Amino acid sequence: MLRFFQALMPREEKFFGLFNAHARTLVDGAVALRDLLEGGPGVADACARIVAHENAADAIARDVLLSVRRSFITPFDRGDIKDLIGQLDDSIDQMQKTAKAITLFEVSSFELHMRQMADIILRCAELTVEAVALLGSMRENAGRINAITEEITRLEEQADELNDQGIKALFLKNRDGNAMAFIVGNEIYDHLEKVVDRFEDVANRISGIVIEQV
């Protein structure tokens, strides 16, 4: 019965535009992160780009939370809106934490598995943009949204495997030499794994919203 009345009442559609804008910052951040992990002289610039995208994402997240308070009718549950924008924001926050660690430890060269994880992060961001764009017509696109969220889960599993392989390779490379290089490398792997985990959190939230609404 509640869904019936919700369907009849006008909705605040601006939320979908804000979600889409935020999701695009995730792609921009992921591109910068991948560029960062190429290493070399572009590291500082890539870190600065990630910070700028994270700041832009924060501003959008604030707009969403303000709109929740000011809107009479929301497109779906207010708690789900807050959780979704929070988890989207957590994804780019974790990218910023990765860049901060790299800046702190003055790292300028990166392992193959790190770059491969960055490719997965970018793919997760691209899939997230697609899924978020379909939320405005989720009933018609429930099948595609579910397929996207399942793909993000599979990518998270691949990232876990790369993380394990990368840490093992890092240990073998440094076990008879530079312990600090292993510690720093392990820290970077941990941050990268958390970025992918945050995208899986977003996928799970989107899946939950679809289940509730369709």
N, C-alpha and C positions, 0 to 999 in steps of 0.2 A: 504493500500500500504506500509506504514512504517513497519508494522509487517512482511510483505512478505520479504522485504529487510533484516530486522533483522534476520529472520529465515535463510537466505542464508549466512550471514556473521559469521565468527568464533567469539566465545564468550570467555571472560575471566572466566574460570570455577573455578578459585581459590576462588572466592567470596563464593561459596557454602561451600567449606571446612572451610572457616573462620566463616561463619554463624553457621555451625554445631559445630565448636569448642566453639564458644561463648555460644551457647544454652546449651552445656554440662556443662559449668560453672554455669548456672542457676540451674541445677539439683544438682550439688555439693553444691551450696550455700543454696538451699532449704533443703537439707538433714541436713546441719549444723544448719540451723535455727530451724528445727524440734528438733534436738538434744538439742539445746540451750533451747527451751521451755520445755524440760523435767526438767530443773532446777537442783539444787544440785551442787556438786563440779565440774561438767563438763562445767559450764557456760562460764568461762573464755576461755577455750580451744575452745569451739564452736564459740565464738565471734572472736577469732583469725583466725579460719578457714574461716569464712565468709569474713573477711578482705582480706585474702590471695586469695580467689576465686574472689573477686571483683577486686583486683589488676590484676589478670590474665585476667579477662574479659576486663578491660581497655586497656591492651596491645593488645588484639585481635581487639578491636574497633578501636584503632589507626591504626592498619595494614589495616583494611578495608578502612578507610578514605584516607590513603595514596595510596592504590591501586586504589581507585576511581579517584584520580588525575592523576595517571600514566597510566591508562588503556584507550586504544582507543575505544574498544567495551566492554560494560558491559552487563551482562545477562538480565537486565531490567533497567528501568529508574534510572539515578544516584540519583535523589532526593529520590526515593523510597528506594534505597540502604542505603543512609545516614539516612533516617527516621527509617528504620527497625533496623539497628545496634544501632542507638541512643535509640530506645525504648527497645530493648533487654538489652542494658546497663543500662537503667533507672530501669529495674526490679531488677537487682542485686545491683544497687546503693541503692535502697530502702531497701533491706535486710540489707545492711551495716548500713544504718541509724537506722534501728530497733535495731541492735546489739549495736550501739553506744549509743542509748538512754538507753538500758538495763544496759550497763556498767556505764553510767553516774549516773543512779539512784541506782546502786548497787542492782539490783533485782536478786533474786536467786530462787524464786518459782513463778509459773505461773498458771493461771486459766484454767479450762477445755476448755472453749470456745477458748482461745488462742491456745491451742494445736490442737484443731480441725481446726482452721484457718490455722495452719501450715501444717496440712495434705492436705488441699485444695491447699495451695501454692505449695507443692511438686507435687501434681497431675497436676497443671497448668504447672509447669516446665517440667514434663515428656511429656505432650501433646505438648508443644512448641517444644521440641526436635524432636518429630515425624513430626510435621508440617513443621519445617525448613528443615528437611532431605528430604522432598518431593518437595521442591521448585525447585530443579534441573530438575524435570520432572513433572512440575505442570499441564501441559495439560492432561497428563495421570492420574493424581491423584487429579484433581480439586474437585471431589466429596468427597474424604476422607479429604482433607484439609478443605473444608467447614464444614464438620461434626466436625472436631477437633475445629475449631474456635467457632462454636456454643456451643460445650461442655464447652469451657473455659468461654464463656458468662454465661452459666448456673451456673458454679462453682462460678463466681463472684457474682451472685445473692445469692447463698447459703452463701457465705462469708459475704455479707451484713447482712443477717439474723442473722448469728452467732455473728457478731459484735454488732448488736442491743441487742441481748439476753445477750451477755457478759457484755455490759455496764450496762444494767438493773440489772443483778445479782450483779455486782460490787457495784452499788449504794445501793442496798438493804443490802449488806454485810457491808458497811461502813457508812451508813447514820447516825448512832448514835455513830460513833467512829472515825476512822482514816481518816480524809479528804485527807491527803497526799497520802494514799494508793489508794484512788479513783482517784486522779489526775494522779498519775504515771501509774496506770493500764489503765486509759483512753488514755494516751499518747501511750502506747504500742499497744492498740487496733487500734488506729488511724494509726500507722505505718504499722501494719499487713494488714489493709484494703487497704492501699495505695499500698502495694506489689501486692495484687491481682488485683487492678485497673491497675497497670502497665502491668501485663500479659494480661489483656483485651485489652489494647492499642496495644500490639504486635499482638494479634489475629485480631484486626480490620485492622491493617496495612497489615498483610498477606492476609486477605480476599480481601482488596482493590487491592493488587498486582495481585492476581489471576483474579479478575474481569477485570483488565486492560489487562492482558496478554493472557487470554484464549478466 
